[in-house]
Amino acid sequence: MTDVVRARSSLTMDERTQTSNLMHILRLEYIGAESDAEQHIPGLIAYLECNHARGVSVVSGQTVPTEHGGVIVATGVSRHEIELISRTAPCVSSGVGRYTVTTFERGRTSATAAH
C-alpha cells in the first residue's frame, strides 16, 4: 500500500468531505539548472498525466520562462496527501526540484472556472 493510499484510508468521512473544498497550488522550482531536470521530463509528464486522470490535478503547466519550473493546481485531497504525492514527482525524488505547496479553501468561483 502506498503512503498516499494509507493516508487516504486513514481519513474519517468528515475529513474526506472537508478535503473536497481544499485546493492546492504546487510550485515546482528547479534546484539547479533547467538542463539538470531535462532527463526527468518524460517521467514528470507521466506523473502529471496520472494525477490528471485521477482527478487530483486540475491544471498544470510550465512557468514562463520555463527555467523557473512549473505549477499544478490540485484538489480533492488533504494537505498531507498532496505533500506525499508531490514527493513522488521525478524531479523531486531525483533531487533536481522541489515543490512549495500553498493550500487554500475554495471561496468564490467564477462561472468560467466552474466548467
NORQUIQUI-V614078 format. One record per pair of residues at least 12 apart in sequence whose C-alpha atoms are under 8 Angstrom apart, sorted by the first residue. I is the first residue (numbers start at 1). GAP is how many residues later the second one is. D is the distance in whole Angstrom. If there is no record, write none. Layout:
# NORQUIQUI-V614078
i=I gap=GAP d=D
i=I gap=GAP d=D
This chain:
# NORQUIQUI-V614078
i=3 gap=81 d=7
i=4 gap=77 d=6
i=4 gap=80 d=6
i=4 gap=81 d=7
i=7 gap=73 d=8
i=7 gap=74 d=6
i=8 gap=69 d=8
i=8 gap=73 d=7
i=16 gap=61 d=8
i=16 gap=62 d=8
i=19 gap=56 d=8
i=19 gap=57 d=5
i=19 gap=58 d=5
i=19 gap=59 d=5
i=20 gap=55 d=7
i=20 gap=56 d=5
i=20 gap=57 d=7
i=21 gap=54 d=8
i=21 gap=55 d=7
i=21 gap=84 d=6
i=21 gap=85 d=6
i=22 gap=53 d=6
i=22 gap=54 d=7
i=22 gap=55 d=7
i=22 gap=56 d=7
i=22 gap=81 d=7
i=22 gap=82 d=6
i=22 gap=83 d=5
i=22 gap=84 d=6
i=23 gap=50 d=7
i=23 gap=51 d=6
i=23 gap=52 d=5
i=23 gap=53 d=7
i=23 gap=80 d=6
i=23 gap=81 d=5
i=23 gap=82 d=6
i=23 gap=83 d=7
i=24 gap=48 d=8
i=24 gap=49 d=6
i=24 gap=50 d=5
i=24 gap=51 d=6
i=24 gap=55 d=8
i=24 gap=58 d=8
i=24 gap=77 d=6
i=24 gap=78 d=6
i=24 gap=79 d=4
i=24 gap=80 d=6
i=25 gap=46 d=7
i=25 gap=47 d=6
i=25 gap=48 d=5
i=25 gap=49 d=6
i=25 gap=76 d=6
i=25 gap=77 d=5
i=25 gap=78 d=6
i=26 gap=45 d=6
i=26 gap=46 d=5
i=26 gap=47 d=6
i=26 gap=48 d=8
i=26 gap=73 d=6
i=26 gap=74 d=6
i=26 gap=75 d=5
i=26 gap=76 d=7
i=27 gap=42 d=7
i=27 gap=43 d=6
i=27 gap=44 d=5
i=27 gap=45 d=7
i=27 gap=72 d=5
i=27 gap=73 d=5
i=27 gap=74 d=7
i=28 gap=40 d=8
i=28 gap=41 d=5
i=28 gap=42 d=5
i=28 gap=43 d=6
i=28 gap=69 d=7
i=28 gap=70 d=6
i=28 gap=71 d=5
i=28 gap=72 d=7
i=29 gap=39 d=6
i=29 gap=40 d=5
i=29 gap=41 d=7
i=29 gap=68 d=5
i=29 gap=69 d=5
i=29 gap=70 d=6
i=29 gap=71 d=8
i=30 gap=37 d=7
i=30 gap=38 d=6
i=30 gap=39 d=6
i=30 gap=61 d=8
i=30 gap=66 d=6
i=30 gap=67 d=4
i=30 gap=68 d=7
i=31 gap=64 d=8
i=31 gap=65 d=5
i=31 gap=66 d=5
i=31 gap=67 d=7
i=32 gap=64 d=6
i=32 gap=65 d=8
i=33 gap=34 d=7
i=34 gap=32 d=8
i=34 gap=33 d=5
i=34 gap=34 d=8
i=34 gap=35 d=8
i=36 gap=60 d=7
i=37 gap=54 d=6
i=37 gap=59 d=6
i=37 gap=60 d=8
i=40 gap=50 d=6
i=40 gap=51 d=6
i=41 gap=49 d=8
i=41 gap=50 d=8
i=43 gap=46 d=8
i=43 gap=47 d=6
i=44 gap=45 d=6
i=44 gap=46 d=6
i=44 gap=47 d=7
i=47 gap=42 d=6
i=47 gap=43 d=8
i=48 gap=12 d=8
i=55 gap=20 d=8
i=55 gap=21 d=8
i=56 gap=18 d=5
i=56 gap=19 d=5
i=56 gap=20 d=6
i=56 gap=21 d=7
i=57 gap=15 d=7
i=57 gap=16 d=6
i=57 gap=17 d=4
i=57 gap=18 d=7
i=58 gap=14 d=7
i=58 gap=15 d=6
i=58 gap=16 d=5
i=58 gap=17 d=7
i=59 gap=13 d=6
i=59 gap=14 d=5
i=59 gap=15 d=7
i=60 gap=12 d=4
i=60 gap=13 d=6
i=79 gap=24 d=7
i=83 gap=18 d=7
i=86 gap=13 d=7
